[in-house]
């Protein structure tokens, strides 16, 4: 690991966001200690509470991480379907001089562009849905030169794009098990209060351990939030899905369209 990788801000973004909370927690705990407001010494019950928080955090993190892993392939799935349609479009154009591939290529470029706009600028998905539906009219000229099985395959690829777009929209607009979040928030609040108000014989050691546990809980909570919405792109998340496959395909098809118009 080189130094540039070590200082990559995407690795430390969450930690930097929660450090002020950790500082506030430690300051509050010191104040509670000075005012002798502690409720009792740390015991096995506090340990059980911390273990419960850890278990719920692990459960929710595992669920959101699974959804995130499934989301990573979605841009590639859209690109694969669009590129497959374009390959057939160019193949038919090479075989049939009377066929003009420009309109279909423009439609595919518009699909990619609308997806990028919806994701990067948080636009409604209605525009994407309309561009995918408009592909039906653009496939009509191609159908005159294609066999029925080949057209069925192209419509299948169109259906894949529509399905992936619907999944992205659902992931962006919904949360992972809201009831699990409710329990998680309750336990973290209870654990934070317990860490603030319990004490041990050595205050400094207790402060360091409590601060570390609080930081760990908050870090995992913020990480879960980021993983739960991997299509956010508002500059706040550290776990957004890479859109470079969509961007690369968009620029490639746009260049191909220019070459078709200016042979």
C-alpha positions as CSV (number, residue, x, y, z in Angstrom):
1,X,0.0,0.0,0.0
2,X,1.5,3.3,-1.1
3,X,1.1,6.7,0.6
4,X,-1.4,8.0,-1.9
5,X,-3.6,5.0,-1.3
6,X,-3.3,5.5,2.5
7,X,-4.4,9.2,2.3
8,X,-7.3,8.5,-0.1
9,X,-10.2,10.5,1.4
10,X,-12.8,7.9,0.4
11,X,-11.3,5.6,3.1
12,X,-11.4,8.2,5.9
13,X,-14.6,10.1,4.9
14,X,-16.9,8.4,7.5
15,X,-14.3,8.7,10.3
16,X,-13.8,12.4,9.7
17,X,-17.6,12.9,9.8
18,X,-18.0,11.2,13.1
19,X,-14.9,12.6,14.9
20,X,-16.9,15.7,16.1
21,X,-19.5,13.4,17.6
22,X,-16.7,11.4,19.3
23,X,-15.3,14.6,20.7
24,X,-18.7,15.7,22.0
25,X,-19.2,12.3,23.6
26,X,-15.9,12.4,25.4
27,X,-16.5,15.9,26.6
28,X,-19.9,15.0,27.9
29,X,-18.5,11.9,29.7
30,X,-15.8,14.0,31.3
31,X,-18.5,16.5,32.4
32,X,-20.6,13.7,33.8
33,X,-17.6,12.4,35.7
34,X,-16.8,15.8,37.1
35,X,-20.4,16.3,38.3
36,X,-20.5,12.8,39.8
37,X,-23.6,11.9,37.8
38,X,-22.5,8.3,37.2
39,X,-25.2,5.8,37.7
40,X,-23.0,2.8,38.6
41,X,-20.0,0.7,37.7
42,X,-19.7,-1.2,34.5
43,X,-21.0,-4.8,34.9
44,X,-22.1,-7.8,32.9
45,X,-25.4,-6.2,32.0
46,X,-23.6,-3.4,30.2
47,X,-21.6,-6.0,28.4
48,X,-24.8,-7.7,27.3
49,X,-26.2,-4.5,26.0
50,X,-23.0,-3.8,24.0
51,X,-23.1,-7.3,22.6
52,X,-26.7,-6.8,21.5
53,X,-25.8,-3.6,19.7
54,X,-22.9,-5.4,18.0
55,X,-25.2,-8.2,16.9
56,X,-27.8,-5.9,15.4
57,X,-25.2,-3.8,13.7
58,X,-23.7,-7.0,12.1
59,X,-27.1,-8.2,11.0
60,X,-28.1,-4.9,9.3
61,X,-24.6,-4.5,7.8
62,X,-24.7,-7.9,6.3
63,X,-28.1,-7.2,4.7
64,X,-27.1,-3.9,3.3
65,X,-23.7,-5.2,2.1
66,X,-25.5,-8.0,0.2
67,X,-27.7,-5.5,-1.5
68,X,-24.7,-3.3,-2.3
69,X,-22.9,-6.3,-3.9
70,X,-25.9,-7.0,-6.1
71,X,-26.1,-3.3,-7.1
72,X,-22.4,-3.2,-8.2
73,X,-23.3,-5.1,-11.4
74,X,-26.3,-3.1,-12.4
75,X,-24.5,-0.5,-14.5
76,X,-22.7,-3.3,-16.3
77,X,-26.0,-5.1,-16.9
78,X,-27.4,-1.9,-18.6
79,X,-24.3,-1.5,-20.6
80,X,-24.3,-5.1,-21.7
81,X,-27.9,-5.0,-22.9
82,X,-27.4,-1.6,-24.8
83,X,-24.2,-2.8,-26.4
84,X,-25.8,-6.0,-27.5
85,X,-28.6,-4.1,-29.2
86,X,-26.0,-1.8,-30.8
87,X,-23.9,-4.8,-32.1
88,X,-27.0,-6.2,-33.8
89,X,-27.8,-2.7,-35.2
90,X,-24.4,-2.3,-36.8
91,X,-24.4,-5.9,-38.0
92,X,-27.6,-5.4,-39.9
93,X,-26.4,-2.1,-41.3
94,X,-23.3,-3.9,-42.6
95,X,-25.4,-6.6,-44.2
96,X,-28.2,-4.3,-45.5
97,X,-27.1,-1.1,-47.3
98,X,-30.7,0.1,-47.2
99,X,-30.9,0.1,-43.4
100,X,-30.0,3.3,-41.5
101,X,-28.7,2.5,-38.0
102,X,-28.6,6.1,-36.9
103,X,-32.0,6.4,-35.2
104,X,-31.5,3.3,-33.1
105,X,-28.1,4.4,-32.0
106,X,-29.5,7.8,-31.0
107,X,-32.1,6.0,-29.0
108,X,-29.5,3.9,-27.2
109,X,-27.4,7.0,-26.5
110,X,-30.4,8.7,-25.0
111,X,-31.1,5.8,-22.7
112,X,-27.6,5.9,-21.3
113,X,-27.7,9.7,-21.0
114,X,-31.0,9.7,-19.2
115,X,-29.8,7.0,-16.8
116,X,-26.7,9.1,-15.9
117,X,-28.7,12.2,-15.5
118,X,-31.2,10.5,-13.2
119,X,-28.5,9.0,-11.0
120,X,-26.0,11.9,-10.9
121,X,-28.6,14.7,-10.6
122,X,-31.3,12.8,-8.7
123,X,-33.8,13.3,-11.5
124,X,-37.1,11.3,-11.7
125,X,-36.9,7.9,-13.5
126,X,-39.8,8.8,-15.8
127,X,-37.5,10.0,-18.5
128,X,-35.5,6.8,-18.4
129,X,-38.7,4.7,-18.6
130,X,-39.9,6.8,-21.6
131,X,-36.6,6.4,-23.5
132,X,-36.7,2.6,-23.0
133,X,-40.3,2.5,-24.2
134,X,-39.5,4.7,-27.2
135,X,-37.1,2.0,-28.3
136,X,-40.0,0.0,-29.5
137,X,-40.6,2.5,-32.4
138,X,-36.9,2.6,-33.2
139,X,-36.8,-1.2,-33.5
140,X,-39.5,-1.3,-36.2
141,X,-37.2,-0.4,-39.1
142,X,-34.7,-3.0,-37.9
143,X,-37.4,-5.7,-37.7
144,X,-37.8,-5.5,-41.5
145,X,-34.3,-7.0,-41.9
146,X,-34.2,-9.3,-38.8
147,X,-35.4,-12.8,-38.3
148,X,-38.0,-13.3,-35.6
149,X,-35.7,-15.0,-33.1
150,X,-33.2,-12.2,-33.4
151,X,-35.9,-9.5,-32.7
152,X,-37.1,-11.5,-29.7
153,X,-33.5,-11.4,-28.4
154,X,-33.3,-7.7,-28.8
155,X,-36.6,-7.2,-27.0
156,X,-35.3,-9.4,-24.3
157,X,-32.3,-7.0,-23.9
158,X,-34.7,-4.1,-23.8
159,X,-36.6,-5.9,-21.0
160,X,-33.4,-6.4,-19.1
161,X,-32.7,-2.6,-19.2
162,X,-36.2,-1.9,-17.9
163,X,-35.9,-4.4,-15.1
164,X,-32.5,-3.1,-13.9
165,X,-33.8,0.5,-14.0
166,X,-36.8,-0.6,-11.8
167,X,-34.4,-2.3,-9.4
168,X,-32.2,0.8,-9.2
169,X,-35.2,3.0,-8.6
170,X,-36.4,0.7,-5.8
171,X,-33.0,0.6,-4.1
172,X,-32.7,4.4,-4.2
173,X,-36.1,5.1,-2.9
174,X,-36.4,2.5,-0.1
175,X,-34.5,1.6,3.0
176,X,-33.3,-1.8,4.2
177,X,-35.9,-3.1,6.8
178,X,-37.0,0.1,8.5
179,X,-38.0,-1.9,11.6
180,X,-34.4,-3.1,12.0
181,X,-33.3,0.5,11.8
182,X,-35.7,1.4,14.6
183,X,-34.3,-1.3,16.9
184,X,-30.7,-0.4,15.9
185,X,-31.3,3.3,16.8
186,X,-32.9,2.4,20.1
187,X,-30.0,0.1,21.1
188,X,-27.3,2.6,20.1
189,X,-28.9,5.4,22.1
190,X,-29.2,3.0,25.1
191,X,-25.6,1.9,24.7
192,X,-24.3,5.5,24.4
193,X,-26.2,6.5,27.5
194,X,-24.8,3.5,29.4
195,X,-21.2,4.3,28.2
196,X,-21.7,7.9,29.4
197,X,-23.1,7.1,32.9
198,X,-21.1,4.0,33.9
199,X,-17.6,4.3,35.4
200,X,-14.7,2.1,36.4
201,X,-11.9,2.6,38.9
202,X,-9.7,4.2,36.3
203,X,-11.5,7.1,34.6
204,X,-9.0,7.7,31.8
205,X,-9.0,4.0,30.7
206,X,-12.8,4.1,30.9
207,X,-12.9,7.3,28.8
208,X,-10.7,5.8,26.1
209,X,-12.6,2.5,25.9
210,X,-16.0,4.2,25.9
211,X,-14.8,6.7,23.2
212,X,-13.5,3.9,21.0
213,X,-16.7,1.9,21.4
214,X,-18.9,4.9,20.6
215,X,-16.8,5.7,17.5
216,X,-17.0,2.1,16.3
217,X,-20.8,2.0,16.7
218,X,-21.3,5.4,14.9
219,X,-18.8,4.4,12.2
220,X,-20.7,1.2,11.4
221,X,-24.1,3.1,11.5
222,X,-22.9,5.7,9.0
223,X,-21.4,2.9,6.8
224,X,-24.7,1.1,6.8
225,X,-26.4,4.4,5.7
226,X,-24.0,4.7,2.8
227,X,-24.3,1.1,1.7
228,X,-28.1,1.2,1.9
229,X,-28.2,3.9,-0.8
230,X,-25.4,3.2,-3.3
231,X,-27.0,5.4,-5.9
232,X,-27.0,8.6,-4.0
233,X,-24.2,10.7,-5.7
234,X,-24.6,13.8,-3.5
235,X,-21.0,14.0,-2.4
236,X,-21.7,12.7,1.1
237,X,-21.6,9.0,0.6
238,X,-18.4,7.0,0.6
239,X,-19.9,3.9,-1.0
240,X,-21.5,5.0,-4.3
241,X,-21.6,2.5,-7.2
242,X,-19.1,3.2,-10.0
243,X,-20.8,4.6,-13.1
244,X,-17.7,4.6,-15.3
245,X,-19.1,1.7,-17.4
246,X,-22.2,3.7,-18.3
247,X,-20.1,6.8,-19.0
248,X,-17.6,4.9,-21.2
249,X,-20.4,3.3,-23.2
250,X,-22.2,6.6,-23.6
251,X,-19.1,8.3,-25.0
252,X,-18.3,5.3,-27.2
253,X,-21.8,5.2,-28.7
254,X,-21.8,9.0,-29.1
255,X,-18.5,8.8,-31.0
256,X,-19.9,5.9,-33.1
257,X,-23.0,8.1,-33.9
258,X,-20.7,10.9,-35.1
259,X,-18.8,8.5,-37.3
260,X,-22.1,7.2,-38.8
261,X,-23.2,10.7,-39.6
262,X,-19.8,11.8,-40.9
263,X,-18.4,8.7,-42.7
